[in-house]
Amino acid sequence: MIEHMFPPACHDRSSLVLALLVLWLLPAAPLPAAQVADLYSAEVELPAPGDLDGAFALALERVLAKVTGRRQPLDDSQRERFGDPARLVRQYRGTAPGRLRVGFDPVALKRLVDAAGLPTWGEARPLVVVWLVMETGRGAREILSAGEAGQGTAFGPASAADQARALLLAAAEARGLPLVLPLVDSEDLARVSDSDLRGDFTEPVIAASERYGADAVLIGRLRGADPATARVRWTLLLGRERMDWSGGLEDGPDGAADRLAQRLAVAPGEERWLRVEIGNVRSLRDYGQVYRLFSGLGLVEQLQVAEVSEDRLRLALRVRGGIDPLMRSVALRRLLSVDEQATGTPGADLYYRLPGD
């Protein structure tokens, strides 16, 4: 593998100019994975009236949990390295009595994260669809559906489903995990049942998840009348991998974030240039999809179109963390497949193909 390399010159400059013009003019095409909004901000309660310093410190810990992918991102020595959190604050505002949303300077924070030797999990993250079957007693079962999480009213408390929904979404937001709940409409129920979820029949669940464009599937089986204290058996399906654990309701998003961050967060280290060649690039839309895929990866620091020839596109990428994190990130997008026939031949570090003949 080439550790240091300057991006190569294009062998067909007119084709390169045409490709760049196309990329400029094409409308944005949706791709799997999701961009996390507000990655560098967090909403917290004031520890005491007027205690801004305490609120800033708490918000920094929560933002670092999202940015690094770690539940407990800092030890004491690393916390000292970050110094006074107030100097990293870009803005803050009250959202409710006793609550603040605090936003931090992304550039300054990234610099400190790298200096502390912590990993970075970029804004582009897998979209996770959650199928939760709830058994709340007396044989009652319910698949949790999308909807507004209620907090109850003067006429009564929130339902168990509302409580479960609110807990799941709050836990996902705290970890920066893009999460979607299914509609559980007639189309979903024609493909998957509560028996499939309870019985570990994953194929119908995966089939039902396709309409949501998710990169990973999280299945939960909850037993107990109170979602806040009930035990849940969790399964994460990621490609061909299956991961199982048990815990509370919040442990579903937490456990999924832990396992995804282990695969996708990039440790600080030397950046390197990599050549990536993509085959079966036959149309203007193909050029746009490929370019946007790689330019949207958080670990890609710089991207250049190196060569355009016939149905192949070669890119030069300056990448944090090397070839393995890049391969894992591309695999999660599910747009390209590895070109087995070209792999191993000289000229590029990685070879992919767009689907099609």
VMD Tcl script that draws the C-alpha trace (Angstrom):
set ca {
  {0.00 0.00 0.00}
  {1.26 3.47 -0.85}
  {1.71 5.41 2.38}
  {2.58 8.80 0.89}
  {1.62 9.85 -2.57}
  {0.85 13.04 -4.40}
  {-2.38 12.92 -6.41}
  {-1.67 11.91 -10.01}
  {-2.26 14.08 -13.02}
  {-5.29 13.37 -15.19}
  {-4.55 11.51 -18.43}
  {-7.64 12.87 -20.18}
  {-8.04 16.50 -19.23}
  {-11.09 17.16 -21.40}
  {-12.89 14.23 -19.79}
  {-11.91 15.50 -16.37}
  {-13.30 18.95 -17.10}
  {-16.53 17.39 -18.33}
  {-16.80 15.22 -15.22}
  {-16.27 18.16 -12.89}
  {-18.89 20.19 -14.77}
  {-21.33 17.31 -14.42}
  {-20.70 17.03 -10.68}
  {-21.39 20.73 -10.31}
  {-24.64 20.65 -12.26}
  {-26.16 17.39 -11.02}
  {-28.75 17.65 -8.24}
  {-27.88 15.98 -4.98}
  {-28.67 12.26 -5.05}
  {-29.73 10.57 -1.81}
  {-27.38 7.89 -0.49}
  {-27.65 5.44 2.37}
  {-26.31 6.61 5.74}
  {-27.36 9.82 7.43}
  {-25.75 13.13 8.30}
  {-25.94 13.82 12.04}
  {-27.20 17.32 12.76}
  {-25.91 19.25 15.79}
  {-23.02 16.87 16.37}
  {-21.12 19.61 18.18}
  {-23.95 20.79 20.41}
  {-25.87 19.34 23.36}
  {-28.82 20.34 25.52}
  {-28.26 20.15 29.28}
  {-29.84 21.22 32.55}
  {-28.15 23.91 34.60}
  {-26.56 22.12 37.60}
  {-27.58 25.14 39.70}
  {-29.22 28.48 38.89}
  {-26.76 30.61 36.93}
  {-24.06 27.88 36.84}
  {-22.91 28.34 33.25}
  {-19.49 26.78 33.86}
  {-21.10 23.60 35.16}
  {-23.49 23.50 32.20}
  {-20.62 24.00 29.73}
  {-18.64 21.16 31.32}
  {-21.62 18.81 31.18}
  {-22.37 19.77 27.57}
  {-18.74 19.17 26.56}
  {-18.83 15.64 27.98}
  {-22.01 14.90 26.04}
  {-20.66 16.31 22.79}
  {-17.45 14.33 23.16}
  {-19.50 11.15 23.69}
  {-21.09 11.80 20.28}
  {-17.88 12.84 18.51}
  {-15.69 10.00 19.80}
  {-18.32 7.25 19.92}
  {-17.40 6.51 23.54}
  {-19.89 6.57 26.43}
  {-17.18 7.86 28.80}
  {-14.86 9.77 26.48}
  {-12.45 11.37 28.98}
  {-10.27 10.21 31.85}
  {-8.91 12.74 34.34}
  {-5.68 13.46 32.43}
  {-7.54 13.98 29.15}
  {-10.09 16.23 30.87}
  {-7.23 18.47 32.02}
  {-5.95 18.70 28.45}
  {-9.26 20.19 27.33}
  {-9.01 22.92 29.94}
  {-11.85 25.38 30.52}
  {-14.86 24.30 28.41}
  {-16.06 27.92 28.20}
  {-13.25 28.80 25.77}
  {-14.57 26.22 23.30}
  {-18.17 27.47 23.39}
  {-19.33 29.14 20.20}
  {-22.87 29.92 21.32}
  {-25.50 28.96 23.87}
  {-29.17 29.69 24.39}
  {-31.94 28.81 26.77}
  {-34.44 26.25 25.50}
  {-36.66 25.98 28.60}
  {-36.49 27.11 32.23}
  {-33.23 25.76 33.62}
  {-32.08 24.25 30.30}
  {-29.41 25.33 27.79}
  {-28.34 24.24 24.32}
  {-24.59 24.72 24.06}
  {-22.72 24.69 20.75}
  {-18.93 24.22 20.53}
  {-16.35 25.26 17.94}
  {-15.91 22.15 15.73}
  {-12.41 23.05 14.50}
  {-11.01 23.73 17.96}
  {-12.69 20.67 19.41}
  {-11.40 18.36 16.65}
  {-7.88 19.65 17.28}
  {-8.12 18.83 20.97}
  {-9.68 15.43 20.29}
  {-6.74 14.52 18.05}
  {-4.21 15.87 20.55}
  {-5.78 13.75 23.30}
  {-5.44 10.63 21.16}
  {-9.20 10.11 20.95}
  {-11.02 8.64 17.94}
  {-13.33 10.69 15.76}
  {-16.65 9.44 14.40}
  {-17.72 11.73 11.56}
  {-21.10 13.25 10.76}
  {-21.97 10.59 8.15}
  {-23.26 7.64 10.17}
  {-25.29 4.48 9.55}
  {-29.05 4.89 9.65}
  {-30.55 2.36 12.08}
  {-34.15 1.13 11.94}
  {-35.46 -0.17 15.29}
  {-38.03 -2.94 15.56}
  {-39.17 -3.20 19.18}
  {-41.82 -5.71 20.21}
  {-43.30 -4.92 23.62}
  {-44.88 -7.56 25.88}
  {-46.45 -5.56 28.67}
  {-48.39 -8.34 30.45}
  {-51.55 -10.42 30.06}
  {-50.45 -11.54 26.62}
  {-50.53 -8.02 25.15}
  {-47.95 -7.43 22.43}
  {-47.21 -4.33 20.38}
  {-44.62 -3.38 17.76}
  {-43.48 0.15 18.53}
  {-44.27 2.51 15.64}
  {-43.09 5.95 14.63}
  {-44.97 8.89 16.09}
  {-44.62 11.81 18.44}
  {-43.47 10.75 21.87}
  {-46.03 11.89 24.41}
  {-45.38 13.04 27.95}
  {-48.90 12.50 29.21}
  {-51.59 15.08 29.87}
  {-53.64 16.40 32.74}
  {-56.05 13.53 32.02}
  {-53.51 10.75 32.39}
  {-49.91 9.57 31.99}
  {-48.19 8.77 28.71}
  {-48.78 5.29 27.36}
  {-46.10 2.60 27.55}
  {-45.47 3.06 23.84}
  {-45.00 6.81 24.28}
  {-42.57 6.25 27.13}
  {-40.59 3.68 25.16}
  {-40.45 5.93 22.10}
  {-39.23 8.91 24.12}
  {-36.53 6.85 25.88}
  {-35.25 5.35 22.62}
  {-35.08 8.66 20.77}
  {-33.40 10.45 23.67}
  {-30.76 7.72 23.99}
  {-30.07 7.81 20.25}
  {-29.79 11.61 20.22}
  {-27.33 11.51 23.13}
  {-25.00 9.25 21.12}
  {-25.47 10.94 17.75}
  {-27.07 7.78 16.34}
  {-29.46 8.29 13.39}
  {-32.48 6.18 14.28}
  {-35.84 5.61 12.64}
  {-38.88 3.74 13.89}
  {-41.07 1.82 11.43}
  {-44.57 2.93 10.50}
  {-45.98 -0.52 11.36}
  {-48.64 -0.01 8.70}
  {-50.27 -2.62 6.49}
  {-47.16 -2.81 4.30}
  {-44.90 -3.53 7.27}
  {-47.30 -6.03 8.84}
  {-47.57 -7.90 5.56}
  {-43.84 -8.62 5.84}
  {-43.07 -8.95 9.54}
  {-44.99 -9.98 12.67}
  {-44.39 -9.78 16.40}
  {-43.73 -13.54 16.27}
  {-40.87 -12.96 13.80}
  {-39.33 -10.43 16.16}
  {-39.71 -12.58 19.28}
  {-38.61 -15.75 17.51}
  {-35.36 -14.45 15.99}
  {-36.61 -14.84 12.40}
  {-34.39 -12.13 10.97}
  {-35.02 -12.55 7.22}
  {-38.54 -11.05 7.22}
  {-37.32 -8.23 9.48}
  {-34.52 -7.40 7.06}
  {-36.98 -7.49 4.15}
  {-39.39 -5.16 5.96}
  {-36.50 -2.77 6.74}
  {-35.59 -2.17 3.10}
  {-38.27 0.50 2.61}
  {-36.57 2.66 5.25}
  {-33.19 2.73 3.51}
  {-31.44 1.76 6.74}
  {-27.83 0.59 6.96}
  {-28.40 -1.49 10.11}
  {-31.33 -3.19 11.82}
  {-31.82 -3.14 15.59}
  {-34.31 -5.62 17.08}
  {-35.55 -5.41 20.66}
  {-37.79 -7.74 22.68}
  {-39.14 -5.98 25.75}
  {-40.90 -7.69 28.64}
  {-42.38 -5.67 31.47}
  {-45.15 -3.22 32.22}
  {-42.83 -0.25 32.77}
  {-40.55 0.56 29.80}
  {-38.21 2.54 32.07}
  {-37.28 -0.56 34.09}
  {-38.08 -3.44 31.70}
  {-35.40 -5.77 30.42}
  {-34.81 -5.93 26.68}
  {-33.01 -8.52 24.57}
  {-31.25 -6.68 21.74}
  {-29.88 -7.79 18.36}
  {-27.99 -5.62 15.87}
  {-27.82 -6.80 12.25}
  {-25.06 -5.13 10.25}
  {-24.47 -6.71 6.87}
  {-23.60 -10.32 7.62}
  {-22.76 -9.60 11.24}
  {-25.08 -10.28 14.16}
  {-24.46 -8.89 17.65}
  {-26.57 -9.69 20.73}
  {-26.79 -8.19 24.21}
  {-29.32 -7.51 26.97}
  {-30.10 -4.47 29.10}
  {-32.59 -1.69 29.50}
  {-34.36 0.27 26.80}
  {-31.60 2.89 26.52}
  {-29.03 0.10 26.14}
  {-30.36 -0.57 22.64}
  {-29.17 2.71 21.04}
  {-26.17 2.79 23.40}
  {-25.08 -0.72 22.46}
  {-25.60 -0.10 18.76}
  {-23.57 3.13 18.93}
  {-20.77 1.33 20.81}
  {-20.51 -1.38 18.19}
  {-20.78 0.92 15.18}
  {-18.22 3.35 16.59}
  {-15.78 0.47 17.16}
  {-15.93 -0.18 13.42}
  {-16.17 3.35 12.05}
  {-14.53 5.83 14.45}
  {-11.03 6.70 13.23}
  {-8.11 6.99 15.63}
  {-5.78 9.95 15.12}
  {-2.78 9.11 13.03}
  {-0.91 9.83 9.87}
  {-3.01 10.72 6.86}
  {-2.23 9.06 3.56}
  {-3.18 9.31 -0.09}
  {-5.03 6.35 -1.58}
  {-6.01 5.68 -5.18}
  {-9.49 4.27 -5.65}
  {-10.73 3.06 -9.03}
  {-14.44 2.58 -9.73}
  {-15.68 0.61 -12.73}
  {-18.98 0.58 -14.61}
  {-19.30 4.37 -14.37}
  {-21.37 4.92 -17.51}
  {-23.55 7.99 -17.04}
  {-23.52 11.48 -15.62}
  {-25.61 10.25 -12.70}
  {-23.05 7.52 -12.01}
  {-20.26 10.09 -11.79}
  {-22.30 12.18 -9.39}
  {-23.22 9.26 -7.11}
  {-19.63 8.04 -6.81}
  {-18.19 11.49 -6.20}
  {-20.75 12.35 -3.55}
  {-20.29 9.03 -1.78}
  {-16.57 9.60 -1.20}
  {-16.80 13.33 -0.58}
  {-19.43 12.65 2.12}
  {-17.22 10.32 4.17}
  {-15.94 12.04 7.31}
  {-12.54 10.35 7.14}
  {-11.82 11.72 3.65}
  {-9.92 14.97 4.16}
  {-9.34 15.72 0.48}
  {-10.64 14.29 -2.80}
  {-9.41 14.81 -6.35}
  {-10.61 13.33 -9.64}
  {-7.41 11.77 -10.96}
  {-8.50 10.10 -14.19}
  {-11.59 9.54 -16.33}
  {-11.39 6.88 -19.02}
  {-14.15 4.95 -20.79}
  {-16.33 3.52 -18.00}
  {-13.81 3.92 -15.17}
  {-13.23 6.72 -12.69}
  {-10.10 7.03 -10.59}
  {-10.05 9.17 -7.46}
  {-7.17 10.29 -5.25}
  {-8.21 10.48 -1.60}
  {-6.36 11.88 1.41}
  {-7.70 9.66 4.18}
  {-7.51 9.63 7.96}
  {-6.77 6.22 9.40}
  {-5.83 4.32 6.27}
  {-7.41 1.74 4.03}
  {-9.39 -0.41 6.51}
  {-11.64 2.36 7.90}
  {-12.23 3.54 4.33}
  {-13.32 0.06 3.23}
  {-15.71 -0.27 6.19}
  {-17.26 3.13 5.50}
  {-17.76 2.39 1.79}
  {-19.29 -1.01 2.57}
  {-21.90 0.60 4.82}
  {-23.06 2.89 2.02}
  {-24.07 -0.17 -0.07}
  {-23.59 1.66 -3.37}
  {-20.40 -0.06 -4.57}
  {-19.17 -3.64 -4.59}
  {-15.55 -4.75 -4.52}
  {-14.28 -5.45 -8.04}
  {-12.75 -8.88 -7.42}
  {-11.36 -9.19 -10.95}
  {-9.39 -5.94 -10.73}
  {-8.31 -6.24 -7.07}
  {-4.59 -6.90 -6.78}
  {-3.63 -5.39 -10.11}
  {-1.26 -2.41 -10.10}
  {-2.53 1.13 -10.48}
  {-4.85 1.59 -7.49}
  {-5.15 0.62 -3.83}
  {-8.86 -0.25 -3.98}
  {-11.11 -1.33 -6.82}
  {-14.92 -1.04 -6.80}
  {-17.77 -1.38 -9.26}
  {-21.18 0.19 -9.58}
  {-23.95 -2.41 -9.96}
  {-25.11 -3.32 -13.44}
  {-23.86 -5.14 -16.50}
}
mol new
graphics top color blue
foreach p $ca { graphics top sphere $p radius 0.5 }
foreach p [lrange $ca 0 end-1] q [lrange $ca 1 end] { graphics top cylinder $p $q radius 0.2 }
display resetview
